[in-house]
Amino acid sequence: MRSIVFCLALFGLVACATPYQESGFTGGVTAAPLGGDTYRISARLNAYSDQTMVQDYLLLRAAETALAQGAIGFVILDARDNSRTGTYVAPGSSTTTATVNTFGNTAYGTANTTYTPAQAYNFVHPGGILLIGLVRQHDPNLRYFNAQEISTAIGPRVRRGGN
């Protein structure tokens, strides 16, 4: 029973993770040309995502960008962690319940107050940035990522927006 509950909870969290999509309010990934065959690939995901997803999204977008531009691959010129951290504080609250009884013109009773203190939750929004250079023809002296191989390997395992 415990494993079923764990699997359902895990599925719920994965379903909440940022899908592979253009960047928007809920996060995503973008490719921006910087001139010539150089591009900046950026990923910003929500707190239900992990660093592995960031890597997959960055590499997949780099591969898709290379293929869309007629290149066979890409080299990584620079890579940066662009994760953001923060704290969310849920406010505290109190609830008072009372029981009052009367006897003639006299009232007596009890009151109980329950207090729930504020709760602080830390979060991480994983992200990353790659600067890539496109590779347009095979060069045996150059180590590069093959765009088609990356697309074939990573593409099927990402959850795309709107699914």
C-alpha positions as CSV (number, residue, x, y, z in Angstrom):
1,M,0.0,0.0,0.0
2,R,2.8,2.4,0.9
3,S,4.5,1.9,-2.4
4,I,1.3,2.7,-4.3
5,V,0.9,5.9,-2.4
6,F,4.5,6.8,-3.0
7,C,4.1,6.1,-6.8
8,L,1.0,8.2,-6.9
9,A,2.7,11.0,-5.1
10,L,5.8,10.8,-7.4
11,F,3.5,10.8,-10.5
12,G,1.8,13.9,-9.1
13,L,5.1,15.7,-8.7
14,V,6.4,14.7,-12.1
15,A,3.1,15.9,-13.7
16,C,3.7,19.3,-12.1
17,A,7.2,19.6,-13.4
18,T,7.8,22.2,-16.2
19,P,7.1,20.5,-19.5
20,Y,9.4,21.0,-22.5
21,Q,8.0,24.2,-24.0
22,E,8.9,27.7,-25.0
23,S,9.7,29.8,-21.9
24,G,6.6,31.4,-20.4
25,F,5.1,32.1,-17.0
26,T,5.6,28.5,-15.8
27,G,9.1,28.2,-17.2
28,G,10.6,26.5,-20.3
29,V,13.5,26.8,-22.7
30,T,14.5,29.2,-25.4
31,A,17.2,29.6,-28.0
32,A,18.4,33.1,-28.9
33,P,20.8,33.9,-31.8
34,L,23.9,35.9,-30.7
35,G,25.4,36.4,-34.2
36,G,26.9,34.1,-36.7
37,D,26.5,30.5,-35.6
38,T,26.4,31.2,-31.9
39,Y,23.3,30.8,-29.8
40,R,22.3,31.2,-26.1
41,I,20.1,28.3,-24.9
42,S,18.3,29.1,-21.6
43,A,16.2,26.9,-19.4
44,R,14.1,28.0,-16.4
45,L,12.1,25.4,-14.7
46,N,9.7,25.3,-11.7
47,A,10.4,23.9,-8.2
48,Y,8.9,20.5,-9.2
49,S,11.7,20.0,-11.8
50,D,15.2,18.7,-11.2
51,Q,18.7,19.5,-12.6
52,T,18.6,16.4,-14.9
53,M,15.6,17.9,-16.6
54,V,17.5,21.2,-17.1
55,Q,20.3,19.3,-18.8
56,D,18.0,17.4,-21.0
57,Y,16.1,20.5,-22.0
58,L,19.2,22.5,-22.8
59,L,20.8,19.8,-24.9
60,L,17.6,19.0,-26.7
61,R,17.0,22.7,-27.6
62,A,20.6,23.0,-28.7
63,A,20.2,20.0,-31.0
64,E,16.8,21.2,-32.3
65,T,18.4,24.7,-33.0
66,A,21.3,23.1,-34.8
67,L,19.1,21.0,-37.0
68,A,16.7,23.9,-37.7
69,Q,19.7,25.9,-38.9
70,G,21.0,23.1,-41.2
71,A,23.9,22.2,-38.9
72,I,25.0,18.7,-38.0
73,G,25.9,19.4,-34.4
74,F,27.1,21.9,-31.9
75,V,29.9,22.6,-29.4
76,I,29.4,24.0,-26.0
77,L,31.3,27.3,-25.6
78,D,30.1,28.0,-22.0
79,A,27.7,26.5,-19.5
80,R,26.2,28.2,-16.4
81,D,23.9,27.2,-13.6
82,N,21.1,29.7,-13.5
83,S,19.1,28.2,-10.7
84,R,17.2,30.4,-8.3
85,T,16.5,29.7,-4.6
86,G,14.0,31.3,-2.2
87,T,11.8,30.8,0.7
88,Y,8.0,30.9,0.9
89,V,6.4,31.7,4.2
90,A,2.9,30.4,4.9
91,P,1.3,32.7,7.5
92,G,0.3,31.4,10.9
93,S,-3.3,31.2,12.1
94,S,-5.4,30.9,15.2
95,T,-8.8,29.5,15.8
96,T,-10.9,30.0,19.0
97,T,-13.8,27.9,19.9
98,A,-16.1,28.6,22.9
99,T,-18.8,26.8,24.7
100,V,-21.2,28.9,26.7
101,N,-23.9,27.8,29.1
102,T,-26.3,29.9,31.0
103,F,-28.0,29.5,34.3
104,G,-30.5,32.3,35.0
105,N,-28.7,35.5,34.3
106,T,-25.3,33.9,34.7
107,A,-23.3,32.7,31.8
108,Y,-20.3,30.4,32.2
109,G,-18.2,28.6,29.6
110,T,-14.8,27.6,28.2
111,A,-12.8,28.8,25.3
112,N,-9.9,27.1,23.5
113,T,-7.6,28.7,21.1
114,T,-5.5,26.7,18.7
115,Y,-2.5,28.4,17.1
116,T,-0.7,27.2,14.0
117,P,2.7,28.9,13.6
118,A,4.0,30.3,10.3
119,Q,5.8,27.7,8.2
120,A,8.8,28.5,6.0
121,Y,9.4,26.4,2.8
122,N,12.6,26.6,0.9
123,F,12.5,26.0,-2.9
124,V,14.9,25.8,-5.8
125,H,13.9,26.7,-9.4
126,P,16.5,24.9,-11.4
127,G,17.9,26.6,-14.5
128,G,20.8,26.8,-16.8
129,I,22.4,28.6,-19.8
130,L,24.5,27.2,-22.6
131,L,26.4,29.1,-25.2
132,I,26.8,26.9,-28.3
133,G,28.5,27.2,-31.6
134,L,27.0,25.3,-34.5
135,V,29.0,22.7,-36.5
136,R,28.0,22.6,-40.1
137,Q,30.3,19.9,-41.4
138,H,32.2,16.9,-39.9
139,D,35.7,17.7,-38.7
140,P,37.6,14.7,-37.2
141,N,39.7,17.0,-35.1
142,L,36.6,18.6,-33.5
143,R,34.7,17.1,-30.6
144,Y,31.1,18.1,-31.0
145,F,27.6,16.9,-30.1
146,N,25.8,15.2,-33.0
147,A,22.4,17.0,-33.1
148,Q,20.5,14.1,-34.6
149,E,21.8,11.7,-32.0
150,I,20.9,14.1,-29.1
151,S,17.5,14.7,-30.5
152,T,16.8,10.9,-30.9
153,A,18.1,10.1,-27.4
154,I,16.5,12.9,-25.4
155,G,13.4,13.8,-27.4
156,P,11.3,10.8,-26.5
157,R,11.8,11.1,-22.8
158,V,10.8,14.7,-22.3
159,R,7.2,15.6,-21.5
160,R,6.1,18.3,-23.9
161,G,3.8,21.3,-23.2
162,G,0.2,20.6,-23.9
163,N,0.5,16.8,-23.2
